[in-house]
């Protein structure tokens, strides 16, 4: 098994896992339950999406496209939040 995506959270990881499975690639989310230990463990690089070694070449571009879309969406949301009035 190889990691094809390191997720910021379990929602993003499961989004990538679902997209991979739609393409016929079996995927596994590792570290999903470690997020409950936040405060006891470092809060980064806990969650990853893994696939079989022979699926890495097919899975990596799919995960990359989703990662790019998520980053663009977060940047757009951050820009919009900058225009908000303070509470």
C-alpha atoms as an extended CHARMM CRD file, in Angstrom:
* protein
*
        87  EXT
         1         1  UNK       CA              0.0000000000        0.0000000000        0.0000000000  PROA      1               0.0000000000
         2         2  UNK       CA              1.1750000000        3.5060000000       -0.8450000000  PROA      2               0.0000000000
         3         3  UNK       CA             -0.0760000000        6.9000000000        0.2630000000  PROA      3               0.0000000000
         4         4  UNK       CA             -1.5390000000        8.9210000000       -2.6110000000  PROA      4               0.0000000000
         5         5  UNK       CA             -3.0550000000       11.7310000000       -0.5340000000  PROA      5               0.0000000000
         6         6  UNK       CA             -2.3760000000       13.3080000000        2.8540000000  PROA      6               0.0000000000
         7         7  UNK       CA             -5.5830000000       14.9080000000        4.0290000000  PROA      7               0.0000000000
         8         8  UNK       CA             -6.2040000000       17.8910000000        6.2700000000  PROA      8               0.0000000000
         9         9  UNK       CA             -9.2350000000       16.1180000000        7.7110000000  PROA      9               0.0000000000
        10        10  UNK       CA            -11.2790000000       12.9420000000        7.4400000000  PROA      10              0.0000000000
        11        11  UNK       CA            -13.8900000000       14.5900000000        5.2160000000  PROA      11              0.0000000000
        12        12  UNK       CA            -11.3100000000       15.3900000000        2.5300000000  PROA      12              0.0000000000
        13        13  UNK       CA             -9.8220000000       11.9090000000        2.8640000000  PROA      13              0.0000000000
        14        14  UNK       CA            -13.1830000000       10.2370000000        2.3570000000  PROA      14              0.0000000000
        15        15  UNK       CA            -13.9280000000       12.5280000000       -0.5870000000  PROA      15              0.0000000000
        16        16  UNK       CA            -10.7400000000       11.3420000000       -2.2940000000  PROA      16              0.0000000000
        17        17  UNK       CA            -11.4380000000        7.7240000000       -1.3190000000  PROA      17              0.0000000000
        18        18  UNK       CA            -14.9180000000        7.9380000000       -2.8510000000  PROA      18              0.0000000000
        19        19  UNK       CA            -13.6080000000        9.4570000000       -6.0710000000  PROA      19              0.0000000000
        20        20  UNK       CA            -11.0020000000        6.7260000000       -6.3780000000  PROA      20              0.0000000000
        21        21  UNK       CA            -13.5700000000        4.0130000000       -5.7830000000  PROA      21              0.0000000000
        22        22  UNK       CA            -15.7910000000        5.5020000000       -8.5090000000  PROA      22              0.0000000000
        23        23  UNK       CA            -12.8550000000        4.9120000000      -10.8510000000  PROA      23              0.0000000000
        24        24  UNK       CA            -12.5880000000        1.2940000000       -9.7260000000  PROA      24              0.0000000000
        25        25  UNK       CA             -9.5860000000        1.8440000000       -7.4560000000  PROA      25              0.0000000000
        26        26  UNK       CA             -9.7930000000        0.2620000000       -4.0110000000  PROA      26              0.0000000000
        27        27  UNK       CA             -8.7270000000        2.8710000000       -1.4470000000  PROA      27              0.0000000000
        28        28  UNK       CA             -8.2360000000        2.8930000000        2.3090000000  PROA      28              0.0000000000
        29        29  UNK       CA             -8.2670000000        5.8240000000        4.7400000000  PROA      29              0.0000000000
        30        30  UNK       CA             -5.5750000000        5.4120000000        7.3740000000  PROA      30              0.0000000000
        31        31  UNK       CA             -5.3750000000        7.4020000000       10.5890000000  PROA      31              0.0000000000
        32        32  UNK       CA             -9.0490000000        8.2410000000       10.4620000000  PROA      32              0.0000000000
        33        33  UNK       CA             -9.5470000000        7.4490000000       14.1310000000  PROA      33              0.0000000000
        34        34  UNK       CA             -6.3740000000        9.1800000000       15.2930000000  PROA      34              0.0000000000
        35        35  UNK       CA             -8.0110000000       12.5860000000       14.9020000000  PROA      35              0.0000000000
        36        36  UNK       CA             -9.8850000000       11.8690000000       18.1320000000  PROA      36              0.0000000000
        37        37  UNK       CA             -6.5440000000       12.0500000000       19.9350000000  PROA      37              0.0000000000
        38        38  UNK       CA             -5.9500000000       15.6820000000       18.9610000000  PROA      38              0.0000000000
        39        39  UNK       CA             -4.0800000000       17.3080000000       21.7950000000  PROA      39              0.0000000000
        40        40  UNK       CA             -2.2940000000       14.0660000000       22.5840000000  PROA      40              0.0000000000
        41        41  UNK       CA             -0.8130000000       13.6390000000       19.1020000000  PROA      41              0.0000000000
        42        42  UNK       CA              0.5240000000       16.2260000000       16.6610000000  PROA      42              0.0000000000
        43        43  UNK       CA             -2.4010000000       17.4690000000       14.5810000000  PROA      43              0.0000000000
        44        44  UNK       CA             -0.8490000000       17.0970000000       11.1390000000  PROA      44              0.0000000000
        45        45  UNK       CA             -0.2490000000       14.1930000000        8.8200000000  PROA      45              0.0000000000
        46        46  UNK       CA             -2.6280000000       11.9570000000       10.7350000000  PROA      46              0.0000000000
        47        47  UNK       CA             -4.9880000000       11.0600000000        7.8930000000  PROA      47              0.0000000000
        48        48  UNK       CA             -3.9580000000        9.6250000000        4.5300000000  PROA      48              0.0000000000
        49        49  UNK       CA             -5.5390000000        7.8150000000        1.6060000000  PROA      49              0.0000000000
        50        50  UNK       CA             -3.7320000000        4.6780000000        0.5170000000  PROA      50              0.0000000000
        51        51  UNK       CA             -4.0350000000        2.4180000000       -2.5030000000  PROA      51              0.0000000000
        52        52  UNK       CA             -2.3620000000       -0.7810000000       -3.6630000000  PROA      52              0.0000000000
        53        53  UNK       CA              1.0730000000       -0.3070000000       -5.2150000000  PROA      53              0.0000000000
        54        54  UNK       CA             -0.1960000000       -1.1950000000       -8.6810000000  PROA      54              0.0000000000
        55        55  UNK       CA             -2.9080000000        1.5310000000       -8.5180000000  PROA      55              0.0000000000
        56        56  UNK       CA             -0.6520000000        4.4520000000       -7.5620000000  PROA      56              0.0000000000
        57        57  UNK       CA             -0.1540000000        5.7010000000      -11.1400000000  PROA      57              0.0000000000
        58        58  UNK       CA             -3.9190000000        5.8340000000      -11.7360000000  PROA      58              0.0000000000
        59        59  UNK       CA             -4.8230000000        7.1650000000       -8.2880000000  PROA      59              0.0000000000
        60        60  UNK       CA             -2.2630000000        9.9610000000       -7.8650000000  PROA      60              0.0000000000
        61        61  UNK       CA             -3.6280000000       12.2540000000      -10.6220000000  PROA      61              0.0000000000
        62        62  UNK       CA             -7.1890000000       11.8440000000       -9.3410000000  PROA      62              0.0000000000
        63        63  UNK       CA             -6.1390000000       12.6950000000       -5.7860000000  PROA      63              0.0000000000
        64        64  UNK       CA             -4.0840000000       15.6100000000       -7.1030000000  PROA      64              0.0000000000
        65        65  UNK       CA             -7.0320000000       17.1180000000       -8.9800000000  PROA      65              0.0000000000
        66        66  UNK       CA             -9.2440000000       16.8910000000       -5.9060000000  PROA      66              0.0000000000
        67        67  UNK       CA             -6.5080000000       18.3910000000       -3.7160000000  PROA      67              0.0000000000
        68        68  UNK       CA             -6.1240000000       21.3240000000       -6.1140000000  PROA      68              0.0000000000
        69        69  UNK       CA             -9.8860000000       21.9300000000       -6.1770000000  PROA      69              0.0000000000
        70        70  UNK       CA            -10.0610000000       21.8250000000       -2.3610000000  PROA      70              0.0000000000
        71        71  UNK       CA             -7.1540000000       24.2660000000       -2.0340000000  PROA      71              0.0000000000
        72        72  UNK       CA             -8.7290000000       26.6620000000       -4.5470000000  PROA      72              0.0000000000
        73        73  UNK       CA            -12.0530000000       26.4970000000       -2.7050000000  PROA      73              0.0000000000
        74        74  UNK       CA            -10.3660000000       27.2020000000        0.6420000000  PROA      74              0.0000000000
        75        75  UNK       CA             -8.4660000000       30.1560000000       -0.8460000000  PROA      75              0.0000000000
        76        76  UNK       CA            -11.6840000000       31.5450000000       -2.2980000000  PROA      76              0.0000000000
        77        77  UNK       CA            -13.4550000000       31.1410000000        1.0420000000  PROA      77              0.0000000000
        78        78  UNK       CA            -10.5620000000       32.8530000000        2.8360000000  PROA      78              0.0000000000
        79        79  UNK       CA            -10.7990000000       35.7710000000        0.3980000000  PROA      79              0.0000000000
        80        80  UNK       CA            -14.5270000000       36.0790000000        1.0380000000  PROA      80              0.0000000000
        81        81  UNK       CA            -14.0380000000       35.8740000000        4.8060000000  PROA      81              0.0000000000
        82        82  UNK       CA            -11.5800000000       38.7700000000        4.5760000000  PROA      82              0.0000000000
        83        83  UNK       CA            -14.4190000000       40.9980000000        3.3730000000  PROA      83              0.0000000000
        84        84  UNK       CA            -16.6970000000       40.1000000000        6.2920000000  PROA      84              0.0000000000
        85        85  UNK       CA            -17.4350000000       42.6150000000        8.9930000000  PROA      85              0.0000000000
        86        86  UNK       CA            -16.2230000000       41.7460000000       12.4930000000  PROA      86              0.0000000000
        87        87  UNK       CA            -18.8970000000       40.4970000000       14.8980000000  PROA      87              0.0000000000
